[in-house]
Amino acid sequence: MVNEIYEIYYDEEGDFLEITFGIPPETEYSDEIEPGIFITKDEKTNEIKGVGIIDFKKRYKILKETLNKLNINFPLNIS
């Protein structure tokens, strides 16, 4: 993921964080890989295009773990 485009969206009212990677695909689908954690994939290539976390404020530490599990090196430090 070198020189990728990243977009970060946070809905404070819904406490939902979504990070998308690269150019959005024409068609995509999402899978819930753990309760409250979703990955979005390109329907044609199956490439991971995004990660979403519900109740992010309570579970922010899980973002780094999830990105590591998916082999996504994201330039973000969360504390």
mmCIF file of the N, C-alpha and C atoms, coordinates in Angstrom:
data_MODEL
# 
_entry.id   MODEL 
# 
loop_
_atom_site.group_PDB 
_atom_site.id 
_atom_site.type_symbol 
_atom_site.label_atom_id 
_atom_site.label_alt_id 
_atom_site.label_comp_id 
_atom_site.label_asym_id 
_atom_site.label_entity_id 
_atom_site.label_seq_id 
_atom_site.pdbx_PDB_ins_code 
_atom_site.Cartn_x 
_atom_site.Cartn_y 
_atom_site.Cartn_z 
_atom_site.occupancy 
_atom_site.B_iso_or_equiv 
_atom_site.pdbx_formal_charge 
_atom_site.auth_seq_id 
_atom_site.auth_comp_id 
_atom_site.auth_asym_id 
_atom_site.auth_atom_id 
_atom_site.pdbx_PDB_model_num 
ATOM 1   N N  . MET A 1 1  ? 0.824   -1.194  0.000  1.00 0.00 ? 1  MET A N  1 
ATOM 2   C CA . MET A 1 1  ? 0.000   0.000   0.000  1.00 0.00 ? 1  MET A CA 1 
ATOM 3   C C  . MET A 1 1  ? 0.864   1.253   0.000  1.00 0.00 ? 1  MET A C  1 
ATOM 4   N N  . VAL A 1 2  ? 1.832   1.277   -0.836 1.00 0.00 ? 2  VAL A N  1 
ATOM 5   C CA . VAL A 1 2  ? 2.701   2.438   -0.949 1.00 0.00 ? 2  VAL A CA 1 
ATOM 6   C C  . VAL A 1 2  ? 2.018   3.478   -1.823 1.00 0.00 ? 2  VAL A C  1 
ATOM 7   N N  . ASN A 1 3  ? 2.101   4.745   -1.409 1.00 0.00 ? 3  ASN A N  1 
ATOM 8   C CA . ASN A 1 3  ? 1.500   5.851   -2.153 1.00 0.00 ? 3  ASN A CA 1 
ATOM 9   C C  . ASN A 1 3  ? 0.009   5.644   -2.403 1.00 0.00 ? 3  ASN A C  1 
ATOM 10  N N  . GLU A 1 4  ? -0.668  5.064   -1.454 1.00 0.00 ? 4  GLU A N  1 
ATOM 11  C CA . GLU A 1 4  ? -2.105  4.833   -1.567 1.00 0.00 ? 4  GLU A CA 1 
ATOM 12  C C  . GLU A 1 4  ? -2.866  6.092   -1.173 1.00 0.00 ? 4  GLU A C  1 
ATOM 13  N N  . ILE A 1 5  ? -4.107  6.123   -1.577 1.00 0.00 ? 5  ILE A N  1 
ATOM 14  C CA . ILE A 1 5  ? -5.034  7.154   -1.145 1.00 0.00 ? 5  ILE A CA 1 
ATOM 15  C C  . ILE A 1 5  ? -5.796  6.573   0.040  1.00 0.00 ? 5  ILE A C  1 
ATOM 16  N N  . TYR A 1 6  ? -5.826  7.311   1.142  1.00 0.00 ? 6  TYR A N  1 
ATOM 17  C CA . TYR A 1 6  ? -6.561  6.873   2.322  1.00 0.00 ? 6  TYR A CA 1 
ATOM 18  C C  . TYR A 1 6  ? -7.636  7.906   2.620  1.00 0.00 ? 6  TYR A C  1 
ATOM 19  N N  . GLU A 1 7  ? -8.785  7.440   3.005  1.00 0.00 ? 7  GLU A N  1 
ATOM 20  C CA . GLU A 1 7  ? -9.834  8.333   3.482  1.00 0.00 ? 7  GLU A CA 1 
ATOM 21  C C  . GLU A 1 7  ? -10.294 7.815   4.829  1.00 0.00 ? 7  GLU A C  1 
ATOM 22  N N  . ILE A 1 8  ? -10.450 8.733   5.764  1.00 0.00 ? 8  ILE A N  1 
ATOM 23  C CA . ILE A 1 8  ? -10.919 8.374   7.099  1.00 0.00 ? 8  ILE A CA 1 
ATOM 24  C C  . ILE A 1 8  ? -12.226 9.116   7.348  1.00 0.00 ? 8  ILE A C  1 
ATOM 25  N N  . TYR A 1 9  ? -13.242 8.371   7.742  1.00 0.00 ? 9  TYR A N  1 
ATOM 26  C CA . TYR A 1 9  ? -14.547 8.943   8.049  1.00 0.00 ? 9  TYR A CA 1 
ATOM 27  C C  . TYR A 1 9  ? -14.913 8.514   9.466  1.00 0.00 ? 9  TYR A C  1 
ATOM 28  N N  . TYR A 1 10 ? -15.314 9.482   10.279 1.00 0.00 ? 10 TYR A N  1 
ATOM 29  C CA . TYR A 1 10 ? -15.758 9.157   11.630 1.00 0.00 ? 10 TYR A CA 1 
ATOM 30  C C  . TYR A 1 10 ? -17.105 9.812   11.880 1.00 0.00 ? 10 TYR A C  1 
ATOM 31  N N  . ASP A 1 11 ? -18.075 9.013   12.279 1.00 0.00 ? 11 ASP A N  1 
ATOM 32  C CA . ASP A 1 11 ? -19.401 9.494   12.646 1.00 0.00 ? 11 ASP A CA 1 
ATOM 33  C C  . ASP A 1 11 ? -19.455 9.519   14.168 1.00 0.00 ? 11 ASP A C  1 
ATOM 34  N N  . GLU A 1 12 ? -19.330 10.713  14.737 1.00 0.00 ? 12 GLU A N  1 
ATOM 35  C CA . GLU A 1 12 ? -19.267 10.830  16.194 1.00 0.00 ? 12 GLU A CA 1 
ATOM 36  C C  . GLU A 1 12 ? -20.576 10.395  16.853 1.00 0.00 ? 12 GLU A C  1 
ATOM 37  N N  . GLU A 1 13 ? -21.688 10.766  16.262 1.00 0.00 ? 13 GLU A N  1 
ATOM 38  C CA . GLU A 1 13 ? -22.978 10.399  16.851 1.00 0.00 ? 13 GLU A CA 1 
ATOM 39  C C  . GLU A 1 13 ? -23.169 8.883   16.869 1.00 0.00 ? 13 GLU A C  1 
ATOM 40  N N  . GLY A 1 14 ? -22.798 8.216   15.791 1.00 0.00 ? 14 GLY A N  1 
ATOM 41  C CA . GLY A 1 14 ? -22.931 6.759   15.711 1.00 0.00 ? 14 GLY A CA 1 
ATOM 42  C C  . GLY A 1 14 ? -21.710 6.018   16.207 1.00 0.00 ? 14 GLY A C  1 
ATOM 43  N N  . ASP A 1 15 ? -20.631 6.756   16.527 1.00 0.00 ? 15 ASP A N  1 
ATOM 44  C CA . ASP A 1 15 ? -19.354 6.190   16.979 1.00 0.00 ? 15 ASP A CA 1 
ATOM 45  C C  . ASP A 1 15 ? -18.875 5.091   16.028 1.00 0.00 ? 15 ASP A C  1 
ATOM 46  N N  . PHE A 1 16 ? -18.817 5.459   14.738 1.00 0.00 ? 16 PHE A N  1 
ATOM 47  C CA . PHE A 1 16 ? -18.402 4.535   13.684 1.00 0.00 ? 16 PHE A CA 1 
ATOM 48  C C  . PHE A 1 16 ? -17.218 5.130   12.937 1.00 0.00 ? 16 PHE A C  1 
ATOM 49  N N  . LEU A 1 17 ? -16.139 4.355   12.835 1.00 0.00 ? 17 LEU A N  1 
ATOM 50  C CA . LEU A 1 17 ? -14.953 4.774   12.091 1.00 0.00 ? 17 LEU A CA 1 
ATOM 51  C C  . LEU A 1 17 ? -14.828 3.904   10.855 1.00 0.00 ? 17 LEU A C  1 
ATOM 52  N N  . GLU A 1 18 ? -14.543 4.550   9.725  1.00 0.00 ? 18 GLU A N  1 
ATOM 53  C CA . GLU A 1 18 ? -14.304 3.811   8.490  1.00 0.00 ? 18 GLU A CA 1 
ATOM 54  C C  . GLU A 1 18 ? -13.057 4.371   7.817  1.00 0.00 ? 18 GLU A C  1 
ATOM 55  N N  . ILE A 1 19 ? -12.172 3.473   7.414  1.00 0.00 ? 19 ILE A N  1 
ATOM 56  C CA . ILE A 1 19 ? -10.977 3.836   6.660  1.00 0.00 ? 19 ILE A CA 1 
ATOM 57  C C  . ILE A 1 19 ? -11.073 3.131   5.319  1.00 0.00 ? 19 ILE A C  1 
ATOM 58  N N  . THR A 1 20 ? -10.910 3.897   4.238  1.00 0.00 ? 20 THR A N  1 
ATOM 59  C CA . THR A 1 20 ? -10.925 3.292   2.911  1.00 0.00 ? 20 THR A CA 1 
ATOM 60  C C  . THR A 1 20 ? -9.554  3.458   2.277  1.00 0.00 ? 20 THR A C  1 
ATOM 61  N N  . PHE A 1 21 ? -9.207  2.508   1.425  1.00 0.00 ? 21 PHE A N  1 
ATOM 62  C CA . PHE A 1 21 ? -7.892  2.459   0.796  1.00 0.00 ? 21 PHE A CA 1 
ATOM 63  C C  . PHE A 1 21 ? -8.037  2.518   -0.718 1.00 0.00 ? 21 PHE A C  1 
ATOM 64  N N  . GLY A 1 22 ? -7.275  3.398   -1.338 1.00 0.00 ? 22 GLY A N  1 
ATOM 65  C CA . GLY A 1 22 ? -7.239  3.447   -2.796 1.00 0.00 ? 22 GLY A CA 1 
ATOM 66  C C  . GLY A 1 22 ? -8.490  4.031   -3.420 1.00 0.00 ? 22 GLY A C  1 
ATOM 67  N N  . ILE A 1 23 ? -8.594  3.832   -4.711 1.00 0.00 ? 23 ILE A N  1 
ATOM 68  C CA . ILE A 1 23 ? -9.733  4.323   -5.480 1.00 0.00 ? 23 ILE A CA 1 
ATOM 69  C C  . ILE A 1 23 ? -10.910 3.373   -5.257 1.00 0.00 ? 23 ILE A C  1 
ATOM 70  N N  . PRO A 1 24 ? -12.086 3.916   -4.956 1.00 0.00 ? 24 PRO A N  1 
ATOM 71  C CA . PRO A 1 24 ? -13.244 3.046   -4.717 1.00 0.00 ? 24 PRO A CA 1 
ATOM 72  C C  . PRO A 1 24 ? -13.553 2.178   -5.937 1.00 0.00 ? 24 PRO A C  1 
ATOM 73  N N  . PRO A 1 25 ? -13.875 0.916   -5.703 1.00 0.00 ? 25 PRO A N  1 
ATOM 74  C CA . PRO A 1 25 ? -14.205 0.024   -6.822 1.00 0.00 ? 25 PRO A CA 1 
ATOM 75  C C  . PRO A 1 25 ? -15.600 0.319   -7.368 1.00 0.00 ? 25 PRO A C  1 
ATOM 76  N N  . GLU A 1 26 ? -15.863 -0.201  -8.548 1.00 0.00 ? 26 GLU A N  1 
ATOM 77  C CA . GLU A 1 26 ? -17.198 -0.045  -9.141 1.00 0.00 ? 26 GLU A CA 1 
ATOM 78  C C  . GLU A 1 26 ? -18.241 -0.776  -8.312 1.00 0.00 ? 26 GLU A C  1 
ATOM 79  N N  . THR A 1 27 ? -17.906 -1.984  -7.884 1.00 0.00 ? 27 THR A N  1 
ATOM 80  C CA . THR A 1 27 ? -18.812 -2.759  -7.037 1.00 0.00 ? 27 THR A CA 1 
ATOM 81  C C  . THR A 1 27 ? -18.021 -3.328  -5.874 1.00 0.00 ? 27 THR A C  1 
ATOM 82  N N  . GLU A 1 28 ? -18.665 -3.373  -4.721 1.00 0.00 ? 28 GLU A N  1 
ATOM 83  C CA . GLU A 1 28 ? -17.991 -3.839  -3.517 1.00 0.00 ? 28 GLU A CA 1 
ATOM 84  C C  . GLU A 1 28 ? -18.981 -4.573  -2.631 1.00 0.00 ? 28 GLU A C  1 
ATOM 85  N N  . TYR A 1 29 ? -18.429 -5.269  -1.642 1.00 0.00 ? 29 TYR A N  1 
ATOM 86  C CA . TYR A 1 29 ? -19.269 -5.937  -0.648 1.00 0.00 ? 29 TYR A CA 1 
ATOM 87  C C  . TYR A 1 29 ? -18.545 -5.879  0.687  1.00 0.00 ? 29 TYR A C  1 
ATOM 88  N N  . SER A 1 30 ? -19.283 -6.055  1.765  1.00 0.00 ? 30 SER A N  1 
ATOM 89  C CA . SER A 1 30 ? -18.704 -6.012  3.107  1.00 0.00 ? 30 SER A CA 1 
ATOM 90  C C  . SER A 1 30 ? -18.973 -7.314  3.838  1.00 0.00 ? 30 SER A C  1 
ATOM 91  N N  . ASP A 1 31 ? -18.009 -7.702  4.669  1.00 0.00 ? 31 ASP A N  1 
ATOM 92  C CA . ASP A 1 31 ? -18.131 -8.869  5.540  1.00 0.00 ? 31 ASP A CA 1 
ATOM 93  C C  . ASP A 1 31 ? -17.863 -8.427  6.968  1.00 0.00 ? 31 ASP A C  1 
ATOM 94  N N  . GLU A 1 32 ? -18.632 -8.955  7.906  1.00 0.00 ? 32 GLU A N  1 
ATOM 95  C CA . GLU A 1 32 ? -18.370 -8.717  9.324  1.00 0.00 ? 32 GLU A CA 1 
ATOM 96  C C  . GLU A 1 32 ? -17.410 -9.810  9.776  1.00 0.00 ? 32 GLU A C  1 
ATOM 97  N N  . ILE A 1 33 ? -16.135 -9.441  10.011 1.00 0.00 ? 33 ILE A N  1 
ATOM 98  C CA . ILE A 1 33 ? -15.119 -10.440 10.347 1.00 0.00 ? 33 ILE A CA 1 
ATOM 99  C C  . ILE A 1 33 ? -15.090 -10.755 11.837 1.00 0.00 ? 33 ILE A C  1 
ATOM 100 N N  . GLU A 1 34 ? -15.560 -9.835  12.647 1.00 0.00 ? 34 GLU A N  1 
ATOM 101 C CA . GLU A 1 34 ? -15.753 -10.007 14.085 1.00 0.00 ? 34 GLU A CA 1 
ATOM 102 C C  . GLU A 1 34 ? -16.945 -9.132  14.431 1.00 0.00 ? 34 GLU A C  1 
ATOM 103 N N  . PRO A 1 35 ? -17.595 -9.360  15.559 1.00 0.00 ? 35 PRO A N  1 
ATOM 104 C CA . PRO A 1 35 ? -18.732 -8.511  15.901 1.00 0.00 ? 35 PRO A CA 1 
ATOM 105 C C  . PRO A 1 35 ? -18.351 -7.024  15.890 1.00 0.00 ? 35 PRO A C  1 
ATOM 106 N N  . GLY A 1 36 ? -19.020 -6.260  15.042 1.00 0.00 ? 36 GLY A N  1 
ATOM 107 C CA . GLY A 1 36 ? -18.785 -4.824  14.960 1.00 0.00 ? 36 GLY A CA 1 
ATOM 108 C C  . GLY A 1 36 ? -17.604 -4.399  14.114 1.00 0.00 ? 36 GLY A C  1 
ATOM 109 N N  . ILE A 1 37 ? -16.929 -5.343  13.454 1.00 0.00 ? 37 ILE A N  1 
ATOM 110 C CA . ILE A 1 37 ? -15.778 -5.022  12.604 1.00 0.00 ? 37 ILE A CA 1 
ATOM 111 C C  . ILE A 1 37 ? -16.065 -5.533  11.198 1.00 0.00 ? 37 ILE A C  1 
ATOM 112 N N  . PHE A 1 38 ? -16.015 -4.615  10.252 1.00 0.00 ? 38 PHE A N  1 
ATOM 113 C CA . PHE A 1 38 ? -16.361 -4.936  8.874  1.00 0.00 ? 38 PHE A CA 1 
ATOM 114 C C  . PHE A 1 38 ? -15.186 -4.650  7.944  1.00 0.00 ? 38 PHE A C  1 
ATOM 115 N N  . ILE A 1 39 ? -15.022 -5.489  6.931  1.00 0.00 ? 39 ILE A N  1 
ATOM 116 C CA . ILE A 1 39 ? -14.076 -5.181  5.865  1.00 0.00 ? 39 ILE A CA 1 
ATOM 117 C C  . ILE A 1 39 ? -14.873 -5.087  4.567  1.00 0.00 ? 39 ILE A C  1 
ATOM 118 N N  . THR A 1 40 ? -14.464 -4.147  3.742  1.00 0.00 ? 40 THR A N  1 
ATOM 119 C CA . THR A 1 40 ? -15.087 -3.956  2.439  1.00 0.00 ? 40 THR A CA 1 
ATOM 120 C C  . THR A 1 40 ? -14.099 -4.402  1.384  1.00 0.00 ? 40 THR A C  1 
ATOM 121 N N  . LYS A 1 41 ? -14.580 -5.193  0.419  1.00 0.00 ? 41 LYS A N  1 
ATOM 122 C CA . LYS A 1 41 ? -13.709 -5.721  -0.631 1.00 0.00 ? 41 LYS A CA 1 
ATOM 123 C C  . LYS A 1 41 ? -14.241 -5.359  -2.011 1.00 0.00 ? 41 LYS A C  1 
ATOM 124 N N  . ASP A 1 42 ? -13.311 -5.236  -2.947 1.00 0.00 ? 42 ASP A N  1 
ATOM 125 C CA . ASP A 1 42 ? -13.647 -5.059  -4.356 1.00 0.00 ? 42 ASP A CA 1 
ATOM 126 C C  . ASP A 1 42 ? -14.275 -6.362  -4.841 1.00 0.00 ? 42 ASP A C  1 
ATOM 127 N N  . GLU A 1 43 ? -15.455 -6.284  -5.420 1.00 0.00 ? 43 GLU A N  1 
ATOM 128 C CA . GLU A 1 43 ? -16.160 -7.491  -5.849 1.00 0.00 ? 43 GLU A CA 1 
ATOM 129 C C  . GLU A 1 43 ? -15.414 -8.240  -6.952 1.00 0.00 ? 43 GLU A C  1 
ATOM 130 N N  . LYS A 1 44 ? -14.707 -7.524  -7.820 1.00 0.00 ? 44 LYS A N  1 
ATOM 131 C CA . LYS A 1 44 ? -13.997 -8.170  -8.933 1.00 0.00 ? 44 LYS A CA 1 
ATOM 132 C C  . LYS A 1 44 ? -12.666 -8.776  -8.502 1.00 0.00 ? 44 LYS A C  1 
ATOM 133 N N  . THR A 1 45 ? -11.885 -8.043  -7.689 1.00 0.00 ? 45 THR A N  1 
ATOM 134 C CA . THR A 1 45 ? -10.525 -8.487  -7.350 1.00 0.00 ? 45 THR A CA 1 
ATOM 135 C C  . THR A 1 45 ? -10.417 -9.110  -5.969 1.00 0.00 ? 45 THR A C  1 
ATOM 136 N N  . ASN A 1 46 ? -11.441 -8.919  -5.129 1.00 0.00 ? 46 ASN A N  1 
ATOM 137 C CA . ASN A 1 46 ? -11.434 -9.385  -3.744 1.00 0.00 ? 46 ASN A CA 1 
ATOM 138 C C  . ASN A 1 46 ? -10.401 -8.640  -2.887 1.00 0.00 ? 46 ASN A C  1 
ATOM 139 N N  . GLU A 1 47 ? -9.868  -7.537  -3.395 1.00 0.00 ? 47 GLU A N  1 
ATOM 140 C CA . GLU A 1 47 ? -8.897  -6.722  -2.654 1.00 0.00 ? 47 GLU A CA 1 
ATOM 141 C C  . GLU A 1 47 ? -9.618  -5.956  -1.545 1.00 0.00 ? 47 GLU A C  1 
ATOM 142 N N  . ILE A 1 48 ? -9.005  -5.895  -0.372 1.00 0.00 ? 48 ILE A N  1 
ATOM 143 C CA . ILE A 1 48 ? -9.582  -5.154  0.746  1.00 0.00 ? 48 ILE A CA 1 
ATOM 144 C C  . ILE A 1 48 ? -9.513  -3.666  0.430  1.00 0.00 ? 48 ILE A C  1 
ATOM 145 N N  . LYS A 1 49 ? -10.662 -3.001  0.522  1.00 0.00 ? 49 LYS A N  1 
ATOM 146 C CA . LYS A 1 49 ? -10.754 -1.581  0.196  1.00 0.00 ? 49 LYS A CA 1 
ATOM 147 C C  . LYS A 1 49 ? -11.163 -0.731  1.391  1.00 0.00 ? 49 LYS A C  1 
ATOM 148 N N  . GLY A 1 50 ? -11.495 -1.367  2.525  1.00 0.00 ? 50 GLY A N  1 
ATOM 149 C CA . GLY A 1 50 ? -11.890 -0.577  3.674  1.00 0.00 ? 50 GLY A CA 1 
ATOM 150 C C  . GLY A 1 50 ? -12.088 -1.415  4.921  1.00 0.00 ? 50 GLY A C  1 
ATOM 151 N N  . VAL A 1 51 ? -12.029 -0.719  6.062  1.00 0.00 ? 51 VAL A N  1 
ATOM 152 C CA . VAL A 1 51 ? -12.266 -1.329  7.367  1.00 0.00 ? 51 VAL A CA 1 
ATOM 153 C C  . VAL A 1 51 ? -13.195 -0.392  8.130  1.00 0.00 ? 51 VAL A C  1 
ATOM 154 N N  . GLY A 1 52 ? -14.218 -0.946  8.769  1.00 0.00 ? 52 GLY A N  1 
ATOM 155 C CA . GLY A 1 52 ? -15.135 -0.159  9.579  1.00 0.00 ? 52 GLY A CA 1 
ATOM 156 C C  . GLY A 1 52 ? -15.282 -0.767  10.961 1.00 0.00 ? 52 GLY A C  1 
ATOM 157 N N  . ILE A 1 53 ? -15.381 0.105   11.976 1.00 0.00 ? 53 ILE A N  1 
ATOM 158 C CA . ILE A 1 53 ? -15.515 -0.366  13.359 1.00 0.00 ? 53 ILE A CA 1 
ATOM 159 C C  . ILE A 1 53 ? -16.647 0.395   14.043 1.00 0.00 ? 53 ILE A C  1 
ATOM 160 N N  . ILE A 1 54 ? -17.615 -0.361  14.555 1.00 0.00 ? 54 ILE A N  1 
ATOM 161 C CA . ILE A 1 54 ? -18.715 0.198   15.341 1.00 0.00 ? 54 ILE A CA 1 
ATOM 162 C C  . ILE A 1 54 ? -18.245 0.309   16.790 1.00 0.00 ? 54 ILE A C  1 
ATOM 163 N N  . ASP A 1 55 ? -18.735 1.312   17.522 1.00 0.00 ? 55 ASP A N  1 
ATOM 164 C CA . ASP A 1 55 ? -18.321 1.580   18.915 1.00 0.00 ? 55 ASP A CA 1 
ATOM 165 C C  . ASP A 1 55 ? -16.823 1.820   18.990 1.00 0.00 ? 55 ASP A C  1 
ATOM 166 N N  . PHE A 1 56 ? -16.320 2.645   18.094 1.00 0.00 ? 56 PHE A N  1 
ATOM 167 C CA . PHE A 1 56 ? -14.882 2.857   17.964 1.00 0.00 ? 56 PHE A CA 1 
ATOM 168 C C  . PHE A 1 56 ? -14.239 3.398   19.239 1.00 0.00 ? 56 PHE A C  1 
ATOM 169 N N  . LYS A 1 57 ? -14.866 4.340   19.924 1.00 0.00 ? 57 LYS A N  1 
ATOM 170 C CA . LYS A 1 57 ? -14.251 4.930   21.123 1.00 0.00 ? 57 LYS A CA 1 
ATOM 171 C C  . LYS A 1 57 ? -13.957 3.877   22.189 1.00 0.00 ? 57 LYS A C  1 
ATOM 172 N N  . LYS A 1 58 ? -14.809 2.874   22.288 1.00 0.00 ? 58 LYS A N  1 
ATOM 173 C CA . LYS A 1 58 ? -14.615 1.817   23.276 1.00 0.00 ? 58 LYS A CA 1 
ATOM 174 C C  . LYS A 1 58 ? -13.604 0.777   22.805 1.00 0.00 ? 58 LYS A C  1 
ATOM 175 N N  . ARG A 1 59 ? -13.377 0.721   21.479 1.00 0.00 ? 59 ARG A N  1 
ATOM 176 C CA . ARG A 1 59 ? -12.592 -0.381  20.931 1.00 0.00 ? 59 ARG A CA 1 
ATOM 177 C C  . ARG A 1 59 ? -11.474 0.093   20.003 1.00 0.00 ? 59 ARG A C  1 
ATOM 178 N N  . TYR A 1 60 ? -10.967 1.306   20.199 1.00 0.00 ? 60 TYR A N  1 
ATOM 179 C CA . TYR A 1 60 ? -9.987  1.856   19.259 1.00 0.00 ? 60 TYR A CA 1 
ATOM 180 C C  . TYR A 1 60 ? -8.728  1.006   19.136 1.00 0.00 ? 60 TYR A C  1 
ATOM 181 N N  . LYS A 1 61 ? -8.349  0.302   20.187 1.00 0.00 ? 61 LYS A N  1 
ATOM 182 C CA . LYS A 1 61 ? -7.130  -0.522  20.132 1.00 0.00 ? 61 LYS A CA 1 
ATOM 183 C C  . LYS A 1 61 ? -7.267  -1.680  19.147 1.00 0.00 ? 61 LYS A C  1 
ATOM 184 N N  . ILE A 1 62 ? -8.480  -2.098  18.892 1.00 0.00 ? 62 ILE A N  1 
ATOM 185 C CA . ILE A 1 62 ? -8.698  -3.219  17.985 1.00 0.00 ? 62 ILE A CA 1 
ATOM 186 C C  . ILE A 1 62 ? -8.390  -2.844  16.534 1.00 0.00 ? 62 ILE A C  1 
ATOM 187 N N  . LEU A 1 63 ? -8.389  -1.550  16.203 1.00 0.00 ? 63 LEU A N  1 
ATOM 188 C CA . LEU A 1 63 ? -8.101  -1.138  14.826 1.00 0.00 ? 63 LEU A CA 1 
ATOM 189 C C  . LEU A 1 63 ? -6.713  -1.579  14.402 1.00 0.00 ? 63 LEU A C  1 
ATOM 190 N N  . LYS A 1 64 ? -5.719  -1.312  15.225 1.00 0.00 ? 64 LYS A N  1 
ATOM 191 C CA . LYS A 1 64 ? -4.346  -1.702  14.882 1.00 0.00 ? 64 LYS A CA 1 
ATOM 192 C C  . LYS A 1 64 ? -4.227  -3.222  14.752 1.00 0.00 ? 64 LYS A C  1 
ATOM 193 N N  . GLU A 1 65 ? -4.838  -3.956  15.664 1.00 0.00 ? 65 GLU A N  1 
ATOM 194 C CA . GLU A 1 65 ? -4.812  -5.423  15.602 1.00 0.00 ? 65 GLU A CA 1 
ATOM 195 C C  . GLU A 1 65 ? -5.465  -5.924  14.316 1.00 0.00 ? 65 GLU A C  1 
ATOM 196 N N  . THR A 1 66 ? -6.594  -5.331  13.962 1.00 0.00 ? 66 THR A N  1 
ATOM 197 C CA . THR A 1 66 ? -7.305  -5.744  12.746 1.00 0.00 ? 66 THR A CA 1 
ATOM 198 C C  . THR A 1 66 ? -6.477  -5.460  11.504 1.00 0.00 ? 66 THR A C  1 
ATOM 199 N N  . LEU A 1 67 ? -5.882  -4.273  11.427 1.00 0.00 ? 67 LEU A N  1 
ATOM 200 C CA . LEU A 1 67 ? -5.049  -3.938  10.269 1.00 0.00 ? 67 LEU A CA 1 
ATOM 201 C C  . LEU A 1 67 ? -3.859  -4.882  10.165 1.00 0.00 ? 67 LEU A C  1 
ATOM 202 N N  . ASN A 1 68 ? -3.254  -5.232  11.296 1.00 0.00 ? 68 ASN A N  1 
ATOM 203 C CA . ASN A 1 68 ? -2.136  -6.182  11.280 1.00 0.00 ? 68 ASN A CA 1 
ATOM 204 C C  . ASN A 1 68 ? -2.583  -7.555  10.788 1.00 0.00 ? 68 ASN A C  1 
ATOM 205 N N  . LYS A 1 69 ? -3.740  -8.034  11.248 1.00 0.00 ? 69 LYS A N  1 
ATOM 206 C CA . LYS A 1 69 ? -4.260  -9.331  10.810 1.00 0.00 ? 69 LYS A CA 1 
ATOM 207 C C  . LYS A 1 69 ? -4.487  -9.362  9.302  1.00 0.00 ? 69 LYS A C  1 
ATOM 208 N N  . LEU A 1 70 ? -4.873  -8.218  8.744  1.00 0.00 ? 70 LEU A N  1 
ATOM 209 C CA . LEU A 1 70 ? -5.173  -8.130  7.314  1.00 0.00 ? 70 LEU A CA 1 
ATOM 210 C C  . LEU A 1 70 ? -3.943  -7.757  6.486  1.00 0.00 ? 70 LEU A C  1 
ATOM 211 N N  . ASN A 1 71 ? -2.772  -7.680  7.139  1.00 0.00 ? 71 ASN A N  1 
ATOM 212 C CA . ASN A 1 71 ? -1.524  -7.284  6.476  1.00 0.00 ? 71 ASN A CA 1 
ATOM 213 C C  . ASN A 1 71 ? -1.619  -5.917  5.818  1.00 0.00 ? 71 ASN A C  1 
ATOM 214 N N  . ILE A 1 72 ? -2.269  -4.983  6.495  1.00 0.00 ? 72 ILE A N  1 
ATOM 215 C CA . ILE A 1 72 ? -2.388  -3.620  5.998  1.00 0.00 ? 72 ILE A CA 1 
ATOM 216 C C  . ILE A 1 72 ? -1.496  -2.734  6.850  1.00 0.00 ? 72 ILE A C  1 
ATOM 217 N N  . ASN A 1 73 ? -0.501  -2.141  6.220  1.00 0.00 ? 73 ASN A N  1 
ATOM 218 C CA . ASN A 1 73 ? 0.407   -1.225  6.897  1.00 0.00 ? 73 ASN A CA 1 
ATOM 219 C C  . ASN A 1 73 ? -0.136  0.181   6.710  1.00 0.00 ? 73 ASN A C  1 
ATOM 220 N N  . PHE A 1 74 ? -0.792  0.684   7.730  1.00 0.00 ? 74 PHE A N  1 
ATOM 221 C CA . PHE A 1 74 ? -1.443  1.987   7.652  1.00 0.00 ? 74 PHE A CA 1 
ATOM 222 C C  . PHE A 1 74 ? -0.668  2.981   8.497  1.00 0.00 ? 74 PHE A C  1 
ATOM 223 N N  . PRO A 1 75 ? -0.293  4.129   7.937  1.00 0.00 ? 75 PRO A N  1 
ATOM 224 C CA . PRO A 1 75 ? 0.519   5.108   8.669  1.00 0.00 ? 75 PRO A CA 1 
ATOM 225 C C  . PRO A 1 75 ? -0.310  5.894   9.678  1.00 0.00 ? 75 PRO A C  1 
ATOM 226 N N  . LEU A 1 76 ? -0.656  5.233   10.784 1.00 0.00 ? 76 LEU A N  1 
ATOM 227 C CA . LEU A 1 76 ? -1.518  5.851   11.771 1.00 0.00 ? 76 LEU A CA 1 
ATOM 228 C C  . LEU A 1 76 ? -1.087  5.406   13.155 1.00 0.00 ? 76 LEU A C  1 
ATOM 229 N N  . ASN A 1 77 ? -0.965  6.360   14.056 1.00 0.00 ? 77 ASN A N  1 
ATOM 230 C CA . ASN A 1 77 ? -0.637  6.048   15.439 1.00 0.00 ? 77 ASN A CA 1 
ATOM 231 C C  . ASN A 1 77 ? -1.844  6.421   16.281 1.00 0.00 ? 77 ASN A C  1 
ATOM 232 N N  . ILE A 1 78 ? -2.424  5.457   16.937 1.00 0.00 ? 78 ILE A N  1 
ATOM 233 C CA . ILE A 1 78 ? -3.611  5.682   17.756 1.00 0.00 ? 78 ILE A CA 1 
ATOM 234 C C  . ILE A 1 78 ? -3.241  5.463   19.205 1.00 0.00 ? 78 ILE A C  1 
ATOM 235 N N  . SER A 1 79 ? -3.590  6.450   20.029 1.00 0.00 ? 79 SER A N  1 
ATOM 236 C CA . SER A 1 79 ? -3.315  6.292   21.462 1.00 0.00 ? 79 SER A CA 1 
ATOM 237 C C  . SER A 1 79 ? -4.502  6.741   22.281 1.00 0.00 ? 79 SER A C  1 
# 
